[in-house]
Amino acid sequence: MGPTQTQPHLVHSHAHEEDIPGTVNLQAVEGDDTALGQALFPVPADDPNDPLQWPNWKKTTILVLLSFYSFLGNSALLGPSVYIQIYSKEFGISPTTASNLVSYPNLIYGFGSLLLVPAYLKFGRRPVVLLSMTMYVFGLLGASRAHSYGGLMTARLVHALGSGVCEALPVQLVNDIFFLHERGKRIGYYTVALCWGATGPLYAGYMLAGGYSWRLYFYVELAFAAALLVLTFIFVEETMYKRDTGQTSPSNSSDKDVGEKMPAVERLESVSVVPPRKSFRQTLKIWSGVDHSVSFFLTAARSFTYFLVPSVFWVITSFGIYIGLGGLAFNYTFPIKIVAPPYGWSQENSGLIALGNVIGYGLAIPFTPTSDILAARLTRKNNGIREAEMRLGVMLPAMIIGPIGLIVYGMTAERDLHWIGYFAGVTMVDWASYFYFTFALAYSVDSYNSNTSEMLIAMNLGKQAISFGMGFKLLDWILESGYAAVIAGAFGAVLFLNNIALLLFMWKGKSIRRFFSQTWLARMHKKTIRAVETA
């Protein structure tokens, strides 16, 4: 059965995962579609409704919309950090109490995954993303109209709870709709959007400079959020798909040479009749039913077991430490330092530190495809066998540059050096954080493809808890011990220890995967793997 005028070409592959999770055989056989000289993985179904079979324009549109949601959610979370002094005066509270308007939403931003991720497994991606965006819109509306500390805090918690799913859902959708060789680059694009959300303080500061109230920031966020909700309703189709991989791949067969022995024509004839592609009207359907095989509460509970998986824990600490530094520590300390002598900048310009964020991630964008390219090259040299660790080599420069950036920032603040030191430090840290946000996460997803959503819950919970801990009472800690001791010393040492774990995974990553594949943890998760997972 070949492609016709009404039936698009369907992608086929015999790639399969080996006995060790994260080791994939990408050797192409006759009839396989290939990319970068390798068979495609995961193996799609012979169905145009399989998200892996969707056209590139549709996949890209979904990625762009969800990435923009990540940008908006993060910018709404961090932007009001420049208003801490204003909130303190308006509501008659201390600056430390006012900073809780950033700290507590940041915490709920991560812990909301305990509710929303199991929900999108049980009820589908589409209804949950639309629900979360609706919560985000109403939370922003409430924040823009709040007249008390309690009212503003409540509204902030609502929009943070809703948008928190954008830290897990875009990664899940990349896993749903893109092949293995595409994931590093696509996760990289999402990461840039998420991290540029930390430029929120820049826009918030310039709204103050224009003579506007802090409420305008929430009005602008609200307008973009409402437009995004409409576009998401139109373009983001349900990506949860129950795929019977046994029909299209030899990966589930005890004889792994069966793919080489079966001609492509015979394999195509052995599958059922290809169903028609859903109409546009059908793709707008919000509700796709309930997956009764998914236990809502057990899904949330099982996610905590991923804290025991080394690569997942490494992602958690990487995200938590870098968010605690870039999203909280820098945004808390720079506005205080820069308006005081010897700098004397205006309060309106205190958000300019976000330029370091823009420059850092802007300089990192050209490196977005590097991990996929390196992994493909090493896979070809390894006779078509892909190891999850093959993408990690591109992270080596970032391992050193990040801690150096903290030293630069901390010493500048301690000794009141030239203001360029603040921007240089932030640029270095944010450039390095891009590699750990993107490629460490891609490595972890590659290493443990099963139950990816539960892994993402653990990642979100852990990183938000760590970043909250790093930001909680940070100002009091710095005033007591000094910028050099806290940021350049304590934070720098912690970041360096986290970063050099890269060497451990490059050296012993496969051995670690092999060991954990034989533990009770692996056996438990193997029993709960669901067909809706795309890998």
Backbone torsions as a table, in degrees:
resi	resn	phi	psi	omega
1	MET	NA	107.0	-178.5
2	GLY	-99.7	175.9	179.1
3	PRO	-69.1	144.7	177.8
4	THR	-123.8	-176.4	180.0
5	GLN	-65.5	-29.6	-178.5
6	THR	-100.6	-10.3	-178.2
7	GLN	-117.1	115.1	-179.5
8	PRO	-67.7	159.3	176.4
9	HIS	-62.6	132.4	178.1
10	LEU	-103.3	135.8	-178.0
11	VAL	-76.6	139.1	178.3
12	HIS	-129.8	151.0	-178.5
13	SER	-160.7	152.4	173.9
14	HIS	-113.9	13.8	177.9
15	ALA	-60.9	152.2	-179.8
16	HIS	-157.9	152.7	177.3
17	GLU	-79.6	141.2	178.3
18	GLU	-81.3	-172.4	-175.8
19	ASP	-64.0	-29.2	179.8
20	ILE	-95.0	122.8	177.1
21	PRO	-55.7	135.5	-179.4
22	GLY	95.4	-8.8	174.4
23	THR	-107.6	117.6	-171.7
24	VAL	-124.5	133.3	176.1
25	ASN	-87.9	110.5	-177.6
26	LEU	-107.5	21.5	178.4
27	GLN	-69.2	126.7	-177.6
28	ALA	-86.1	142.5	173.9
29	VAL	-120.7	176.2	-177.0
30	GLU	-56.9	130.7	178.2
31	GLY	94.7	-8.4	-179.1
32	ASP	-78.7	142.5	165.9
33	ASP	-82.1	144.1	-175.5
34	THR	-131.5	161.8	171.8
35	ALA	-147.2	135.8	-177.6
36	LEU	56.1	30.6	177.9
37	GLY	78.0	14.1	-175.7
38	GLN	-132.6	152.4	175.7
39	ALA	-66.1	153.7	-175.9
40	LEU	-83.1	142.2	177.8
41	PHE	-145.5	136.7	1.9
42	PRO	-65.5	163.6	-178.8
43	VAL	-85.3	119.2	-178.2
44	PRO	-79.3	159.5	173.9
45	ALA	-80.5	158.6	176.0
46	ASP	-80.8	68.7	-174.3
47	ASP	-152.4	120.3	179.7
48	PRO	-64.2	-12.8	177.4
49	ASN	-86.0	-8.5	173.2
50	ASP	-66.6	124.7	-178.3
51	PRO	-54.3	-29.6	177.7
52	LEU	-66.5	-20.9	-179.0
53	GLN	-93.6	-4.3	-178.8
54	TRP	-66.2	153.4	178.5
55	PRO	-66.1	155.7	-176.1
56	ASN	-61.5	-34.7	-177.9
57	TRP	-63.1	-36.0	-179.2
58	LYS	-71.8	-43.0	177.6
59	LYS	-61.0	-43.3	-178.6
60	THR	-65.7	-39.7	178.5
61	THR	-60.5	-45.0	178.5
62	ILE	-61.8	-44.2	180.0
63	LEU	-63.0	-41.7	-179.6
64	VAL	-63.5	-45.7	-178.2
65	LEU	-64.1	-45.0	-178.9
66	LEU	-71.7	-31.2	175.8
67	SER	-67.6	-40.0	177.2
68	PHE	-65.2	-35.4	175.1
69	TYR	-61.9	-41.0	177.6
70	SER	-63.1	-40.3	177.0
71	PHE	-61.9	-48.3	-178.8
72	LEU	-63.9	-45.5	-178.1
73	GLY	-60.8	-42.7	-179.3
74	ASN	-71.8	-38.4	-179.9
75	SER	-68.8	-35.6	176.0
76	ALA	-67.8	-31.9	-179.5
77	LEU	-70.5	-44.0	-170.6
78	LEU	-100.2	-23.4	-176.6
79	GLY	-53.3	-45.0	-177.9
80	PRO	-66.8	0.7	178.5
81	SER	-62.6	-24.2	178.4
82	VAL	-78.1	-8.9	-179.2
83	TYR	-96.4	7.9	-174.7
84	ILE	-56.9	-47.1	180.0
85	GLN	-65.5	-37.3	179.6
86	ILE	-67.4	-44.5	177.1
87	TYR	-61.8	-38.8	-179.7
88	SER	-58.3	-44.3	-179.0
89	LYS	-75.3	-41.9	-175.0
90	GLU	-68.4	-38.3	-176.8
91	PHE	-100.9	0.2	179.0
92	GLY	65.1	45.1	-179.0
93	ILE	-127.5	166.3	179.0
94	SER	-75.7	157.4	176.4
95	PRO	-58.3	-35.1	178.8
96	THR	-64.6	-42.0	176.6
97	THR	-65.4	-40.8	179.1
98	ALA	-63.0	-33.5	180.0
99	SER	-66.5	-17.7	176.0
100	ASN	-65.3	-19.8	176.0
101	LEU	-67.4	-13.3	172.8
102	VAL	-105.6	-42.0	-174.4
103	SER	-65.1	-49.2	-176.5
104	TYR	-70.5	-42.3	171.8
105	PRO	-58.5	-36.2	177.1
106	ASN	-61.4	-38.0	179.1
107	LEU	-68.5	-46.5	-178.5
108	ILE	-69.4	-26.0	177.4
109	TYR	-57.1	-37.5	178.7
110	GLY	-86.6	-40.3	-175.0
111	PHE	-74.4	-14.7	175.1
112	GLY	-62.2	-20.8	178.7
113	SER	-61.3	-27.6	178.2
114	LEU	-59.7	-27.0	179.5
115	LEU	-98.2	-47.5	-169.2
116	LEU	-79.1	-32.9	179.5
117	VAL	-69.4	-48.8	173.5
118	PRO	-58.2	-31.4	179.4
119	ALA	-66.5	-41.5	-178.9
120	TYR	-75.6	-17.7	171.6
121	LEU	-75.0	-38.2	-175.3
122	LYS	-84.7	-38.2	-174.2
123	PHE	-110.1	-7.0	179.4
124	GLY	106.9	154.5	-179.1
125	ARG	-67.9	-43.9	-172.7
126	ARG	-61.5	-53.1	-179.0
127	PRO	-61.5	-33.7	-178.2
128	VAL	-73.0	-40.1	179.8
129	VAL	-67.3	-36.4	177.3
130	LEU	-68.5	-38.9	176.8
131	LEU	-64.6	-44.2	-178.1
132	SER	-64.2	-39.2	178.4
133	MET	-67.5	-34.4	176.9
134	THR	-64.8	-43.5	175.4
135	MET	-60.6	-40.5	-179.7
136	TYR	-61.7	-44.6	-179.5
137	VAL	-62.8	-48.4	-177.4
138	PHE	-69.3	-32.9	175.9
139	GLY	-64.3	-42.0	177.1
140	LEU	-65.6	-38.3	177.1
141	LEU	-61.3	-44.7	178.2
142	GLY	-63.4	-40.0	179.8
143	ALA	-64.8	-37.5	-178.3
144	SER	-68.8	-20.9	-177.0
145	ARG	-110.1	4.2	-175.7
146	ALA	-70.7	143.0	179.9
147	HIS	-126.5	13.2	177.3
148	SER	-146.7	160.5	178.4
149	TYR	-60.6	-44.4	-179.3
150	GLY	-64.4	-40.9	179.1
151	GLY	-65.7	-41.3	178.8
152	LEU	-67.0	-40.8	178.8
153	MET	-62.1	-42.7	-179.9
154	THR	-61.5	-46.5	-179.7
155	ALA	-64.7	-39.3	178.4
156	ARG	-62.9	-39.5	179.2
157	LEU	-66.3	-36.4	-179.4
158	VAL	-66.3	-49.2	-177.1
159	HIS	-71.9	-27.8	176.5
160	ALA	-71.4	-39.1	178.0
161	LEU	-62.1	-44.0	-179.9
162	GLY	-65.7	-49.6	-174.0
163	SER	-77.7	-11.7	-179.6
164	GLY	-59.1	-25.7	-179.7
165	VAL	-67.0	-18.8	-178.7
166	CYS	-71.9	-5.0	173.3
167	GLU	-85.8	-16.4	179.5
168	ALA	-113.1	-41.5	-172.2
169	LEU	-63.0	-42.9	178.3
170	PRO	-60.1	-38.2	177.8
171	VAL	-65.9	-40.4	177.7
172	GLN	-62.5	-41.6	-179.2
173	LEU	-69.3	-36.0	173.0
174	VAL	-59.3	-41.0	178.1
175	ASN	-67.7	-31.7	-178.8
176	ASP	-73.6	-40.9	-165.0
177	ILE	-114.8	-9.7	-178.5
178	PHE	-117.0	152.8	178.6
179	PHE	-81.4	166.2	-175.9
180	LEU	-54.3	-43.0	-176.0
181	HIS	-71.5	-9.3	-179.1
182	GLU	-102.3	-13.0	-166.5
183	ARG	-68.8	-40.8	-177.8
184	GLY	-58.3	-45.6	-179.1
185	LYS	-67.1	-42.6	-178.3
186	ARG	-68.6	-41.5	175.3
187	ILE	-63.2	-32.4	177.3
188	GLY	-63.3	-43.0	178.6
189	TYR	-63.3	-43.8	177.2
190	TYR	-61.0	-40.9	-178.9
191	THR	-62.3	-42.2	178.7
192	VAL	-60.4	-44.7	179.5
193	ALA	-62.6	-44.6	179.6
194	LEU	-61.5	-46.1	-175.6
195	CYS	-72.9	-33.2	175.8
196	TRP	-68.5	-14.6	172.0
197	GLY	-61.9	-22.2	177.4
198	ALA	-70.2	-6.3	174.7
199	THR	-80.3	2.0	178.5
200	GLY	-49.4	-42.8	178.8
201	PRO	-58.2	-29.0	179.2
202	LEU	-63.8	-48.8	-178.7
203	TYR	-67.9	-40.1	179.4
204	ALA	-61.8	-40.9	179.8
205	GLY	-64.7	-40.8	-178.2
206	TYR	-74.7	-23.3	171.9
207	MET	-66.8	-36.8	174.1
208	LEU	-65.2	-41.9	-179.7
209	ALA	-61.2	-29.4	178.5
210	GLY	-80.3	0.8	177.8
211	GLY	87.2	16.0	-176.9
212	TYR	-96.9	159.8	177.6
213	SER	-74.3	159.8	176.2
214	TRP	-61.2	-18.9	-178.8
215	ARG	-67.6	-27.1	-178.1
216	LEU	-60.2	-35.0	-179.2
217	TYR	-58.4	-42.6	179.6
218	PHE	-71.5	-32.4	176.6
219	TYR	-63.9	-43.2	-179.9
220	VAL	-65.1	-44.8	176.6
221	GLU	-59.0	-40.4	-178.9
222	LEU	-62.4	-42.5	-179.3
223	ALA	-62.8	-46.9	178.7
224	PHE	-64.7	-38.1	-178.5
225	ALA	-65.8	-40.4	179.2
226	ALA	-64.8	-42.0	178.0
227	ALA	-64.4	-40.1	-179.8
228	LEU	-64.9	-37.8	178.2
229	LEU	-59.9	-42.8	179.4
230	VAL	-65.4	-46.5	-179.4
231	LEU	-64.4	-37.0	178.2
232	THR	-65.8	-40.5	177.2
233	PHE	-59.2	-36.3	-176.3
234	ILE	-79.1	-41.7	-166.5
235	PHE	-108.4	-23.8	-174.9
236	VAL	-90.2	96.7	177.7
237	GLU	-77.3	159.3	176.5
238	GLU	-60.8	126.5	-178.4
239	THR	-104.1	-3.9	176.9
240	MET	-75.1	124.8	-173.7
241	TYR	-140.5	129.6	178.6
242	LYS	-88.4	107.3	-174.0
243	ARG	-108.3	126.9	174.7
244	ASP	-90.6	91.4	-176.3
245	THR	-65.8	-18.7	-177.9
246	GLY	-67.6	-21.2	-178.8
247	GLN	-81.7	-22.0	-171.1
248	THR	-119.6	-1.0	-174.7
249	SER	-147.7	147.7	175.2
250	PRO	-82.1	5.5	-173.1
251	SER	-64.4	-24.5	-179.1
252	ASN	-96.7	4.9	-178.7
253	SER	-91.4	150.4	177.4
254	SER	-71.6	-22.3	177.1
255	ASP	-103.2	103.5	-174.7
256	LYS	-77.5	-2.0	175.8
257	ASP	-94.1	1.2	-175.1
258	VAL	-61.8	-33.3	179.7
259	GLY	-64.0	-33.9	-179.5
260	GLU	-76.1	-26.0	-176.5
261	LYS	-86.8	-19.3	-176.6
262	MET	-98.1	115.1	177.7
263	PRO	-59.5	151.8	-176.5
264	ALA	-59.8	-39.6	-177.9
265	VAL	-63.0	-42.8	179.5
266	GLU	-64.1	-37.9	-178.4
267	ARG	-66.5	-40.3	179.6
268	LEU	-66.3	-34.7	-179.7
269	GLU	-73.4	-19.6	-176.4
270	SER	-80.9	-13.8	-177.7
271	VAL	-89.8	166.9	-179.5
272	SER	-72.6	170.8	-179.5
273	VAL	-62.6	135.7	-178.4
274	VAL	-69.5	124.9	-179.7
275	PRO	-74.2	160.6	178.4
276	PRO	-74.3	156.7	176.0
277	ARG	-71.2	141.0	177.8
278	LYS	-60.1	146.9	175.3
279	SER	-75.2	164.0	179.0
280	PHE	-58.7	-40.4	-179.4
281	ARG	-63.7	-38.4	178.4
282	GLN	-66.6	-33.0	-180.0
283	THR	-70.2	-16.9	179.4
284	LEU	-82.0	-6.9	179.7
285	LYS	-59.7	128.6	-176.3
286	ILE	-81.6	-42.4	-172.1
287	TRP	-103.5	125.4	179.9
288	SER	-113.3	9.6	179.5
289	GLY	100.3	-178.8	-176.5
290	VAL	-113.2	135.4	174.1
291	ASP	-89.8	100.7	-174.6
292	HIS	-72.8	-10.6	178.3
293	SER	-78.8	-12.0	-178.5
294	VAL	-95.8	123.5	174.4
295	SER	-92.6	117.1	-175.4
296	PHE	-57.7	-50.7	-174.2
297	PHE	-76.0	-37.0	178.1
298	LEU	-67.5	-33.1	176.7
299	THR	-61.2	-46.1	178.1
300	ALA	-64.5	-41.7	-177.5
301	ALA	-67.5	-41.6	-179.2
302	ARG	-64.2	-25.4	-177.7
303	SER	-60.8	-28.9	-178.1
304	PHE	-67.9	-22.3	179.3
305	THR	-68.5	-19.9	179.3
306	TYR	-71.6	-13.4	173.8
307	PHE	-64.1	-18.1	179.7
308	LEU	-86.6	-8.3	-179.2
309	VAL	-89.1	119.6	-172.6
310	PRO	-55.4	-45.7	-176.1
311	SER	-67.2	-35.5	177.5
312	VAL	-67.7	-44.0	179.2
313	PHE	-62.0	-35.2	177.5
314	TRP	-64.4	-41.1	176.5
315	VAL	-63.2	-41.7	-180.0
316	ILE	-59.6	-49.3	-178.7
317	THR	-67.8	-37.1	179.2
318	SER	-62.7	-50.6	179.3
319	PHE	-62.3	-46.9	-175.9
320	GLY	-61.3	-44.8	-178.1
321	ILE	-69.1	-45.5	-178.1
322	TYR	-68.5	-37.6	176.3
323	ILE	-67.2	-40.9	178.1
324	GLY	-61.2	-31.7	179.4
325	LEU	-82.3	-59.7	-174.3
326	GLY	-73.0	-42.0	-175.1
327	GLY	-81.5	-28.1	-173.5
328	LEU	-118.7	-59.0	-174.5
329	ALA	-59.1	-48.8	-180.0
330	PHE	-64.2	-44.8	-177.3
331	ASN	-70.8	-25.2	175.9
332	TYR	-77.4	-44.4	-169.4
333	THR	-85.9	-37.7	-176.3
334	PHE	-60.8	-47.7	179.5
335	PRO	-58.4	-33.1	179.8
336	ILE	-73.1	-43.5	-177.6
337	LYS	-70.0	-42.2	-167.7
338	ILE	-76.1	-22.5	178.5
339	VAL	-88.2	-11.2	-179.8
340	ALA	-94.6	163.2	174.3
341	PRO	-60.2	147.5	6.8
342	PRO	-89.1	5.2	-174.1
343	TYR	-85.5	-54.1	175.8
344	GLY	66.6	32.7	177.1
345	TRP	-71.8	159.2	176.8
346	SER	-75.8	156.4	178.4
347	GLN	-59.1	-32.9	-177.8
348	GLU	-64.9	-26.6	-178.7
349	ASN	-95.2	6.3	-175.4
350	SER	-71.6	-13.9	178.1
351	GLY	-88.2	2.7	-176.9
352	LEU	-65.7	-14.4	178.4
353	ILE	-59.0	-21.2	178.4
354	ALA	-62.7	-18.9	176.1
355	LEU	-62.2	-33.9	175.3
356	GLY	-62.2	-37.3	176.7
357	ASN	-64.7	-46.5	-179.8
358	VAL	-60.4	-45.8	-178.3
359	ILE	-67.2	-44.9	-178.0
360	GLY	-59.1	-50.8	-179.2
361	TYR	-74.6	-29.2	175.5
362	GLY	-62.8	-40.8	177.5
363	LEU	-70.0	-20.7	-179.8
364	ALA	-84.9	-22.1	-175.5
365	ILE	-54.8	-42.4	-180.0
366	PRO	-59.8	-18.7	-178.9
367	PHE	-89.9	2.5	-175.3
368	THR	-55.1	-46.0	-178.1
369	PRO	-83.9	-0.5	-169.1
370	THR	-64.2	-37.0	-177.0
371	SER	-69.8	-37.4	176.5
372	ASP	-65.3	-41.1	-179.5
373	ILE	-66.0	-45.9	179.3
374	LEU	-62.7	-45.2	-179.0
375	ALA	-62.6	-39.8	179.1
376	ALA	-64.9	-40.4	179.4
377	ARG	-64.4	-45.8	-179.7
378	LEU	-68.3	-31.0	177.6
379	THR	-65.9	-42.9	178.4
380	ARG	-61.9	-40.4	178.2
381	LYS	-67.6	-22.3	-177.9
382	ASN	-99.2	27.5	177.0
383	ASN	59.3	36.8	174.5
384	GLY	83.9	5.7	178.2
385	ILE	-97.2	118.1	-177.4
386	ARG	-94.8	128.4	173.7
387	GLU	-107.9	140.6	-176.4
388	ALA	-58.1	-32.4	-175.7
389	GLU	-72.5	-9.0	-173.5
390	MET	-65.7	-16.8	-179.9
391	ARG	-90.6	-8.4	-168.9
392	LEU	-75.9	-21.8	-174.9
393	GLY	-59.2	-27.3	-177.9
394	VAL	-70.6	-9.3	-176.7
395	MET	-88.9	-6.4	-173.9
396	LEU	-58.8	-45.5	178.0
397	PRO	-61.8	-39.1	-178.9
398	ALA	-64.9	-27.0	-179.5
399	MET	-57.2	-35.0	-176.7
400	ILE	-96.0	-39.9	-172.9
401	ILE	-64.9	-37.3	-179.3
402	GLY	-58.1	-56.3	178.6
403	PRO	-59.9	-35.3	177.3
404	ILE	-62.2	-39.7	177.8
405	GLY	-60.6	-37.8	177.5
406	LEU	-65.3	-39.6	178.2
407	ILE	-63.0	-43.1	179.6
408	VAL	-61.2	-46.9	-178.5
409	TYR	-65.6	-47.9	-177.0
410	GLY	-62.7	-42.0	-179.7
411	MET	-71.6	-34.1	175.6
412	THR	-61.5	-45.0	-179.9
413	ALA	-68.5	-38.4	-177.4
414	GLU	-67.2	-40.3	-173.5
415	ARG	-106.7	9.5	179.4
416	ASP	52.2	47.7	178.1
417	LEU	-74.7	-179.6	-177.6
418	HIS	-56.5	142.4	-175.0
419	TRP	-60.3	-20.1	179.8
420	ILE	-62.2	-24.0	179.3
421	GLY	-63.6	-34.8	177.6
422	TYR	-62.9	-45.9	-177.7
423	PHE	-69.4	-37.5	178.1
424	ALA	-64.0	-43.7	179.8
425	GLY	-63.2	-45.6	179.9
426	VAL	-65.0	-41.5	179.0
427	THR	-59.5	-44.6	-179.3
428	MET	-65.2	-44.6	-178.7
429	VAL	-65.8	-44.1	-178.1
430	ASP	-69.1	-36.6	176.0
431	TRP	-59.8	-45.6	-179.5
432	ALA	-67.7	-37.7	-177.0
433	SER	-63.8	-30.9	178.5
434	TYR	-55.8	-42.6	-177.7
435	PHE	-67.5	-37.5	179.8
436	TYR	-77.4	-34.9	175.6
437	PHE	-64.6	-41.3	-171.3
438	THR	-88.3	-58.3	-168.6
439	PHE	-83.7	-29.7	172.8
440	ALA	-66.4	-39.9	177.7
441	LEU	-65.9	-45.4	178.3
442	ALA	-61.2	-38.4	177.9
443	TYR	-62.7	-43.3	-179.4
444	SER	-66.5	-41.0	177.7
445	VAL	-65.1	-40.4	177.7
446	ASP	-63.6	-35.1	-173.3
447	SER	-75.3	-32.6	-175.1
448	TYR	-136.8	77.8	-174.6
449	ASN	-66.7	-29.6	-175.4
450	SER	-71.7	143.1	176.8
451	ASN	51.8	47.8	-178.3
452	THR	-58.0	-36.3	-177.2
453	SER	-62.7	-40.0	178.7
454	GLU	-65.7	-36.8	175.9
455	MET	-61.8	-41.2	-178.7
456	LEU	-66.9	-33.3	175.2
457	ILE	-60.6	-49.1	-179.6
458	ALA	-59.8	-41.7	-179.9
459	MET	-62.2	-45.5	-177.6
460	ASN	-66.9	-43.5	178.6
461	LEU	-60.5	-49.1	-175.5
462	GLY	-65.7	-46.4	-175.4
463	LYS	-69.6	-35.8	178.4
464	GLN	-70.2	-35.5	177.2
465	ALA	-64.6	-42.8	180.0
466	ILE	-66.5	-45.7	-179.1
467	SER	-65.6	-36.4	176.5
468	PHE	-63.0	-43.4	179.7
469	GLY	-63.6	-35.1	179.9
470	MET	-73.4	-26.9	-179.0
471	GLY	-94.2	-20.7	-175.6
472	PHE	-66.7	122.9	-179.1
473	LYS	54.9	28.6	-179.7
474	LEU	-60.2	-42.3	-177.4
475	LEU	-62.3	-41.2	178.9
476	ASP	-63.5	-41.0	-179.3
477	TRP	-63.5	-42.6	-178.4
478	ILE	-68.2	-42.7	179.7
479	LEU	-61.6	-31.2	-179.4
480	GLU	-79.9	-40.7	-172.3
481	SER	-109.4	-20.3	180.0
482	GLY	100.8	153.7	-177.7
483	TYR	-65.8	-39.7	-177.4
484	ALA	-65.2	-44.6	-177.2
485	ALA	-65.9	-39.3	-174.8
486	VAL	-83.9	-56.3	-171.9
487	ILE	-80.8	-53.5	-179.1
488	ALA	-73.1	-35.4	-176.5
489	GLY	-87.3	-73.3	-174.0
490	ALA	-65.2	-52.2	-178.9
491	PHE	-65.7	-38.8	179.7
492	GLY	-62.7	-41.3	179.3
493	ALA	-66.6	-42.6	179.4
494	VAL	-62.8	-44.0	180.0
495	LEU	-63.8	-41.3	-179.8
496	PHE	-63.3	-43.6	178.7
497	LEU	-62.7	-38.3	177.5
498	ASN	-65.7	-43.2	-174.8
499	ASN	-66.8	-38.2	-175.8
500	ILE	-74.2	-6.3	170.9
501	ALA	-60.5	-20.1	175.2
502	LEU	-53.1	-42.6	-178.3
503	LEU	-63.9	-36.8	178.7
504	LEU	-63.6	-45.2	-178.2
505	PHE	-71.5	-34.6	176.3
506	MET	-65.3	-33.3	-176.1
507	TRP	-86.2	-47.2	-172.1
508	LYS	-121.5	15.7	-176.0
509	GLY	-58.2	-45.4	-179.2
510	LYS	-66.4	-37.9	177.5
511	SER	-63.3	-37.8	177.9
512	ILE	-66.1	-42.5	178.4
513	ARG	-63.3	-41.5	179.5
514	ARG	-62.6	-43.2	-179.5
515	PHE	-62.8	-47.2	-176.9
516	PHE	-71.8	-21.9	177.4
517	SER	-69.3	-13.7	-178.3
518	GLN	-107.8	8.4	-177.2
519	THR	-94.4	169.0	175.9
520	TRP	-60.0	-30.6	-179.5
521	LEU	-64.4	-44.8	178.9
522	ALA	-65.5	-40.4	179.7
523	ARG	-64.3	-38.4	179.3
524	MET	-64.3	-44.9	-178.3
525	HIS	-71.6	-31.6	178.5
526	LYS	-62.4	-34.8	179.9
527	LYS	-70.8	-20.9	-174.4
528	THR	-109.3	8.8	177.6
529	ILE	-62.7	133.8	-178.2
530	ARG	-108.5	147.7	-177.8
531	ALA	-65.5	-18.0	-179.5
532	VAL	-71.5	-16.9	177.9
533	GLU	-68.5	143.2	-174.4
534	THR	-90.2	-5.5	-179.3
535	ALA	-122.8	NA	NA
